[in-house]
Amino acid sequence: MTIRHDGPDRLDDLRRRADLDAALAYYDTLPAVTVEEMPGWWRGTGLPTGHPLDGLLEQLGWWGKRFDGPEKVHPLVFTTPGGRLTSIAPGLIPVGTLLRRPALTRLPAAATLFRLARPLLATPRPAARLRMTEYRGVVTATMCYDAHPIHDVFRRVDDDRLLGAMDVRGAEHPYLFVLTRTRPGQ
C-alpha cells in the first residue's frame, strides 16, 4: 500500500496501515500550532499504531477535548448514555495500570465498569493546561495534564484538524490521535 505524503486522505491511509513509523514520519512533517488557536470543542479519534491504548478511549465513549483557554482544559470529554457530554477527572484514572496491563481494558466488563463509574469521575473543573513546548524538534501547543506525567503535543493537519501525540512518561512510543474542531452535538 502506498502512503500519500500530503492531502486530506493521508490520515485515512495511515488509519488503514496502522504503522507507527509512517504515522510519526507524517507527524514530523506537520507544522506547529499555537496555544491561541486551541480554544473550542474538538472531537477525537485514535490513530492506530499498535499502542496499548489503541481503540480503548473510543470503546469507553470518549468524545474528545474542550479547550476553554490556556488554564482551562478538559482533556477527557465523554458521551453519557443520554447523549450529553461530560468531562471526567483524569487524576482518578489509573493510567499506569492501563499502560502496563492493556488486556484488562479489553475485558467485556471494562466498558460496563467504566460506564457505572463515570458519574463518580465527572468533574466541571479543568484538569489540564496549554503551554508551548518542544517535542520532536518543534515548539508547538501542548496540553499538560495536572495529575499525570502526560503531555498531548499537537501539530496542524489543516485548519480544522490536529494530530496529537500523547507522550506518557515510561511509554515506548506516543499514542496518536486526531482532533477535529467542532461543536457539541455535531
Phi, psi and omega in degrees: 000132178271132178264126176289148181260359178204177176085167185291340182279352182303315180294323177297318177300315181294323178298319181290328186273327181052053183244113182301313183298317179294320181294317179291325177297319177295312179308316183294342178273347187277149180282163179291163176237146176263158177301324182295338180274353190275330186307140179134185178261135182229122178279133185248148171214143178287156173244106186300132178217004185094008178288147179303336181272356181308123177081345185295310183300318179297319178301328183269358177096021179298131177262316182159218185225156176229126180247108178270344180165176184303328182258359186230086182239135176250097189284336183232094177256126183241158175269131177276165177304332178276002178089001177281161175258138180218142176272144174244157182276109181299333181298341180268358180264128180280074185302317180302316178296318180299322181284324181282329184229065184298336180298331178299324182286345181268355178295144181305328182284344185299312181295321179295314179298318179296317179300320179289325182277341186308316179300329178284337181268347184295145179209142173273352185274145174294154184228015179199174177216165181253139176215160171270124178223164176263131178213128180055037174084004182231134175274122186208168179298135183223133175266122182253117178294143178287323192254356183223155175280067183229135174233125172264117188250125191254144171229151183274126171272312175201192185299332184241008180226143177234150170252123181253145174240113179275106182265111182248130178304128177091349179279146180294322180209163183286155169273128183255143181209159180248135173246135178239124180297133183202189172237151177305142180091353179263000000 
